[in-house]
Amino acid sequence: MTIRQPIITVLGHVDHGKTSVLDYLRGTTLADREAGKITQHIGATEVPLDKIKESCGELLDLFKLEFNIPGLLFVDTPGHEAFSNLRKRGGSIADLAVLVIDINQGIQPQTKESIEILKSFKVPFVIAANKVDLITGWKSEDKIFIKNVKNQAENVKKYFDNNFYKILGDLSEMGFESNLYPQVEDHQKTVSIVPVSAKTGEGIPELLAVLTGLSQKFLTGKLEIETDAPAKGTILEIKEEKGMGTTADIIIYEGTLRQDDTIVVGGLDSAVTTKVKALLKTKPLSEIRDKKSSFEKVKEVVAASGVKILANDLSNAISGAPIISVRDEDKLEEVQINIKEEIEDVLIETGEDGVVLKADTLGSLEAASKLFQKHEIPIKRADIGNITKRDIVEAEGTLDKGSEYPFVLGFNVTLEQELESMAKKKKIPVVINKVIYKIVEEFEELHTERKQRLQLEEISDLQWPAKIQIMKQYIFRQSGPAIFGAEVINGKLTPNVELINMEGKAVGRVKTIEDKGTKLEELTKGKEAAVAVTKLTIGRGADGGDFLITNMSESAFRKLKDKKSLLSNSEVQVLKELAEIKRKENDLWGI
């Protein structure tokens, strides 16, 4: 058995410095060359053991580190969502995670989502509290944070402490105990926080030391592999490259992958079986995504490794899908079946009520599905790829059935203008975003509106409760019909409702409501208008100053009572008064 290097994913809120932290280790300026300094593509960086020792220096004695791992393999992602491509059946291939948080901005919504995804995939993590150098007055005189912090001015330390304890408090609310790394007694119960600066390198040696120490203390059993075993891995990205054709960037987490190996990879419609034509590795401290990285052709790669492979039919493979090498022909069919089943586990086609979910990769789809389950968002169908006409038509079918969920939700996908117009015409809400939590937020807002609209439709044919007062100074006609000024005391008055007095006697029916010659469909609490009431004679059934209330059947009352969450407080008050009037004759009315 051999000890492999742990796989460490780096993730966090946009622009908090994920790539910059790795850039310091690599000595590169990759972040500066990327659009907006935000990572655009997924990649991997190997930090060999001698680099770790060189960086940690005096911390080796402080941490009492004795090395048995060959190094660390960092995977840098364009956001927490790409972390989901580091998937394997039942979890993640990431052994550890570094969650980068800007110490000046603290925990942001996307940070929270990153934590939730790490929790759902059961990946332990360390926090790198980045950008300490941006604290006003901060002096980075030493690369070791715990030494450097002692030399800061009192007001600077106070500002740092305030921000640091705010992060601790927010993490506590999310159910995590955390502390500054030297003060952590039980690393299995408490999250270590390492303040760093990706610009000056402060704290980076401590971050490496903590990750190395945790890997050796808690992961040794998990890191043991048989190097002569067939390879298992996951596809980070499939792409067309000039001079190479379709390539796949993959992470191998088990066994050895060799040139000319038969491999089975996950495809959208089936398992793809092909042969490795070439294996390309970047040199240590280089990075798969970096165009300036020099690739070298190798005969084999041993886990854990990031590698680019060239093979036929890779265009049919999907990011986030598994890859397994097969050396025994007798096991080929079994591997093909297992991979196909793994893909089908993630793709959902229930035929029941729910939203249509589309995502760009298998890992993204799985992460979104997990988050949707947590938020109790039912999924009718989950699939990979951009939004299609079929998705719109399927959502239209649920709309026609009066469903709460005629939605198409897209994570990191696109919608053609023609289909966008089609969705608008058919009134199908389409929500697309590159961040899952924003999809959830927008969906929940639209779903609440949809749900209320459906509930209102259920009671739209019922008369609305209202209590009015006849304004004795504004009696324009006594009968045939009676016309008078009325003020709505509570509720909402509409035409064609029967009115009763406070003794429960029917006095007439509202014919029209008018204000300055304009007919109104409703009159709300506090408003006044002229009301025409048939069958009422002022002075007999009611008089100026009297209160009248809308009448309704017992079944209509019960329906409104069941939906009282849709009624205003003043409308609910009218229902209570109506019940009191009716129960003078029937104790159980409306119950």
VENPE-V990532 format. One record per residue. RES is the residue in one small letter. PHI is phi in radians with two decimals (none if undefined). BURIAL is 1 if it has 16 or more other ideal C-beta (glycine too) atoms within 10 Angstrom, else 0. Layout:
res	phi	burial
RES	PHI	BURIAL
RES	PHI	BURIAL
This chain:
res	phi	burial
m	none	0
t	-2.11	0
i	-1.56	1
r	-1.57	1
q	-1.35	1
p	-1.19	1
i	-1.66	1
i	-2.11	1
t	-1.70	1
v	-1.97	1
l	-2.62	1
g	2.69	1
h	-1.19	1
v	-0.97	1
d	1.20	1
h	-1.56	1
g	1.86	1
k	-1.07	1
t	-1.20	1
s	-1.08	1
v	-1.09	1
l	-1.22	1
d	-1.03	1
y	-1.10	1
l	-1.12	1
r	-1.37	1
g	1.26	0
t	-1.92	1
t	-2.19	0
l	-1.00	1
a	-1.06	1
d	-1.16	0
r	-1.48	0
e	-1.60	1
a	-0.99	0
g	1.13	0
k	1.01	0
i	-1.93	0
t	-1.00	1
q	-1.76	0
h	-2.40	1
i	-1.44	1
g	-2.80	1
a	-2.40	1
t	-2.32	1
e	-1.69	1
v	-1.94	1
p	-1.24	0
l	-1.04	0
d	-1.13	0
k	-1.20	1
i	-1.08	1
k	-1.08	0
e	-1.10	0
s	-1.23	1
c	-1.25	1
g	0.88	0
e	-1.13	0
l	-1.19	1
l	-1.02	1
d	-1.29	0
l	-1.07	0
f	-1.54	1
k	0.93	0
l	-1.44	1
e	-2.07	0
f	-1.49	0
n	-2.32	0
i	-1.80	1
p	-1.39	1
g	2.69	1
l	-2.23	1
l	-1.94	1
f	-1.64	1
v	-2.00	1
d	-1.72	1
t	-2.09	1
p	-1.28	1
g	2.88	1
h	-1.05	1
e	-1.14	1
a	-1.27	1
f	-0.94	1
s	-1.13	1
n	-1.28	1
l	-1.45	1
r	-1.78	1
k	-2.56	1
r	-0.98	0
g	1.50	0
g	2.97	0
s	-2.24	1
i	-1.44	1
a	-1.22	1
d	-1.50	1
l	-2.49	1
a	-2.35	1
v	-1.91	1
l	-1.70	1
v	-1.55	1
i	-2.21	1
d	-1.21	1
i	-1.05	1
n	-1.49	1
q	-1.79	0
g	1.26	1
i	-1.32	1
q	-1.80	1
p	-0.92	0
q	-1.24	1
t	-1.11	1
k	-1.06	1
e	-1.16	1
s	-1.01	1
i	-1.11	1
e	-1.09	1
i	-1.22	1
l	-1.04	1
k	-1.14	0
s	-1.18	1
f	-1.61	1
k	1.00	0
v	-1.87	1
p	-1.16	1
f	-2.49	1
v	-2.07	1
i	-1.78	1
a	-1.77	1
a	-1.46	1
n	-1.48	1
k	1.23	1
v	-1.10	1
d	-1.14	1
l	-1.50	0
i	-1.21	1
t	-0.99	0
g	1.56	0
w	-1.24	1
k	-2.06	0
s	-1.64	1
e	-1.60	0
d	-2.41	0
k	-1.28	1
i	-1.59	1
f	-1.04	1
i	-1.11	1
k	-1.51	0
n	-1.20	1
v	-1.09	1
k	-1.19	0
n	-1.65	0
q	-1.46	1
a	-1.11	0
e	-1.03	0
n	-1.18	0
v	-1.24	1
k	-1.10	1
k	-1.12	0
y	-1.10	1
f	-1.04	1
d	-1.04	0
n	-1.04	0
n	-1.20	1
f	-1.12	1
y	-1.27	0
k	-1.14	0
i	-1.11	1
l	-1.03	1
g	-1.14	0
d	-1.12	1
l	-1.14	1
s	-1.09	0
e	-1.11	0
m	-1.57	0
g	1.63	0
f	-2.09	1
e	-1.44	0
s	-2.61	1
n	-2.90	0
l	-1.03	1
y	-0.92	1
p	-1.25	0
q	-1.69	0
v	-1.43	1
e	-1.63	0
d	-2.14	0
h	-1.24	1
q	-1.47	0
k	-1.98	0
t	-2.18	0
v	-1.41	1
s	-1.42	1
i	-1.99	1
v	-2.04	1
p	-1.19	1
v	-2.47	1
s	-2.32	1
a	-1.23	1
k	-1.46	1
t	-1.69	1
g	1.55	1
e	-1.07	1
g	1.49	1
i	-1.09	1
p	-1.02	1
e	-1.19	1
l	-1.08	1
l	-1.10	1
a	-1.14	1
v	-1.11	1
l	-1.09	1
t	-1.14	1
g	-1.09	1
l	-1.12	1
s	-1.07	1
q	-1.31	1
k	-1.41	0
f	-2.00	0
l	-1.97	1
t	-0.92	0
g	-1.08	0
k	-1.21	0
l	-1.53	1
e	-1.32	0
i	-2.38	1
e	-1.72	0
t	-1.19	0
d	-1.56	0
a	-1.36	0
p	-1.01	1
a	-1.38	1
k	-2.21	1
g	-2.78	1
t	-2.40	1
i	-1.49	1
l	-1.43	1
e	-2.76	1
i	-1.90	1
k	-2.67	0
e	-1.53	0
e	-2.25	0
k	-1.01	0
g	1.46	0
m	-2.13	0
g	1.42	0
t	-1.40	1
t	-2.11	1
a	-2.28	1
d	-1.52	1
i	-2.30	1
i	-1.99	1
i	-1.64	1
y	-1.98	1
e	-2.66	1
g	1.29	1
t	-2.27	1
l	-1.86	1
r	-2.10	1
q	-1.07	1
d	1.38	0
d	-1.12	1
t	-1.37	1
i	-2.20	1
v	-2.05	1
v	-2.14	1
g	-1.33	1
g	-2.07	1
l	-1.17	0
d	-1.78	0
s	-2.86	0
a	-1.32	1
v	-1.71	1
t	-1.89	1
t	-2.64	1
k	-2.21	0
v	-1.23	1
k	-1.52	0
a	-2.73	1
l	-2.05	1
l	-2.07	1
k	-2.03	1
t	-1.47	1
k	-1.32	0
p	-0.89	0
l	1.15	1
s	-1.80	1
e	-2.60	1
i	-0.95	1
r	-1.34	1
d	-1.30	1
k	-1.10	0
k	-1.46	0
s	-1.14	1
s	-1.70	0
f	-1.53	1
e	-2.23	0
k	-1.37	0
v	-2.23	0
k	-1.46	0
e	-2.73	1
v	-2.29	1
v	-1.91	1
a	-1.09	1
a	-1.64	1
s	-2.60	1
g	-1.74	1
v	-2.60	1
k	-1.77	1
i	-2.03	1
l	-1.97	1
a	-2.83	1
n	-1.29	0
d	1.14	0
l	-1.22	1
s	-1.11	0
n	-1.55	1
a	-1.44	1
i	-2.23	1
s	-1.10	1
g	1.56	1
a	-1.49	1
p	-1.32	1
i	-2.36	1
i	-2.36	1
s	-1.57	1
v	-2.21	1
r	-1.86	0
d	-1.85	0
e	-0.97	0
d	-1.15	0
k	-1.72	0
l	-1.05	1
e	-1.10	0
e	-1.08	0
v	-1.14	1
q	-1.05	1
i	-1.13	0
n	-1.09	0
i	-1.20	1
k	-1.08	1
e	-1.14	0
e	-1.12	1
i	-1.14	1
e	-1.15	0
d	-1.06	0
v	-1.51	1
l	-1.23	0
i	-2.06	1
e	-2.55	0
t	-1.55	0
g	1.39	0
e	-1.62	0
d	-1.26	0
g	2.76	1
v	-1.45	1
v	-1.71	1
l	-1.97	1
k	-2.15	1
a	-2.49	1
d	-1.39	1
t	-2.37	1
l	-1.11	1
g	-1.12	1
s	-1.08	1
l	-1.11	1
e	-1.15	1
a	-1.10	1
a	-1.13	1
s	-1.06	1
k	-1.09	1
l	-1.17	1
f	-1.11	1
q	-1.07	0
k	-1.08	0
h	-1.56	0
e	0.98	0
i	-1.73	1
p	-1.23	0
i	-2.01	1
k	-1.42	1
r	-2.58	1
a	-2.11	1
d	-2.58	1
i	-1.77	1
g	2.14	1
n	-1.20	0
i	-1.20	1
t	-2.07	1
k	-1.07	0
r	-1.01	0
d	-1.10	1
i	-1.13	1
v	-1.10	0
e	-1.13	1
a	-1.14	1
e	-1.08	1
g	-1.08	0
t	-1.26	1
l	-1.11	1
d	-1.10	0
k	-1.49	0
g	1.36	0
s	-1.22	1
e	-1.36	1
y	-2.13	1
p	-1.46	1
f	-2.02	1
v	-2.02	1
l	-2.00	1
g	-2.15	1
f	-1.84	1
n	1.12	1
v	-2.18	1
t	-2.09	0
l	-2.33	1
e	-1.15	0
q	-1.03	0
e	-1.09	0
l	-1.27	1
e	-1.10	0
s	-1.13	0
m	-1.09	1
a	-1.13	1
k	-1.12	0
k	-1.09	0
k	-1.54	0
k	1.06	0
i	-1.76	1
p	-1.22	1
v	-2.06	1
v	-2.03	1
i	-2.21	1
n	-2.79	1
k	-1.62	1
v	-2.15	1
i	-1.10	1
y	-1.10	1
k	-1.24	1
i	-1.12	1
v	-1.07	1
e	-1.05	0
e	-1.16	1
f	-1.05	1
e	-1.06	0
e	-1.15	0
l	-1.19	0
h	-1.17	1
t	-1.05	0
e	-1.09	0
r	-1.07	1
k	-1.10	0
q	-1.15	0
r	-1.10	0
l	-1.13	0
q	-1.15	0
l	-1.15	0
e	-1.10	0
e	-1.10	0
i	-1.97	1
s	-1.12	0
d	-1.50	0
l	-1.58	0
q	-1.37	1
w	-1.48	1
p	-1.27	1
a	-2.67	1
k	-2.18	1
i	-2.14	1
q	-2.16	1
i	-1.29	1
m	-1.49	1
k	-1.11	0
q	-1.41	0
y	-2.23	0
i	-1.74	1
f	-1.60	0
r	-2.61	0
q	-1.46	0
s	-2.79	1
g	1.19	0
p	-1.47	1
a	-1.26	1
i	-2.21	1
f	-2.65	1
g	-1.33	1
a	-2.32	1
e	-1.96	1
v	-1.43	1
i	-1.39	1
n	-2.57	1
g	1.44	1
k	-2.51	1
l	-1.55	1
t	-2.23	1
p	-1.16	1
n	1.13	0
v	-1.98	1
e	-1.42	1
l	-1.95	1
i	-2.17	1
n	-1.49	1
m	-1.29	0
e	-1.67	0
g	1.66	0
k	-1.56	0
a	-1.17	0
v	-2.04	1
g	2.77	1
r	-2.23	1
v	-1.18	1
k	-1.61	1
t	-2.51	1
i	-2.20	1
e	-2.29	0
d	-2.33	0
k	0.95	0
g	1.47	0
t	-1.76	0
k	-1.32	0
l	-1.95	1
e	-1.54	0
e	-2.77	0
l	-2.39	1
t	-1.69	1
k	-0.89	1
g	1.54	0
k	-1.60	0
e	-2.19	0
a	-2.88	1
a	-1.50	1
v	-2.09	1
a	-1.79	1
v	-2.18	1
t	-1.32	0
k	1.17	1
l	-1.69	1
t	-2.06	0
i	-1.12	1
g	1.86	0
r	-1.90	0
g	-1.25	1
a	-2.77	1
d	-2.41	0
g	-0.96	0
g	1.60	0
d	-1.25	0
f	-1.74	0
l	-2.17	1
i	-2.35	1
t	-1.24	1
n	-1.63	1
m	-2.78	1
s	-1.25	0
e	-1.12	0
s	-1.18	0
a	-1.13	1
f	-1.04	1
r	-1.10	0
k	-1.07	0
l	-1.16	1
k	-1.11	0
d	-1.18	0
k	-1.93	0
k	-1.16	0
s	-1.13	0
l	-1.56	0
l	-1.67	1
s	-1.35	0
n	-1.03	0
s	-1.21	1
e	-1.23	1
v	-1.11	1
q	-1.09	1
v	-1.10	1
l	-1.04	1
k	-1.10	0
e	-1.16	1
l	-1.10	1
a	-1.08	0
e	-1.06	0
i	-1.13	1
k	-1.17	1
r	-1.39	0
k	-1.19	0
e	-1.77	0
n	-2.41	0
d	-1.02	0
l	-1.79	0
w	-1.06	0
g	1.36	1
i	-1.58	0
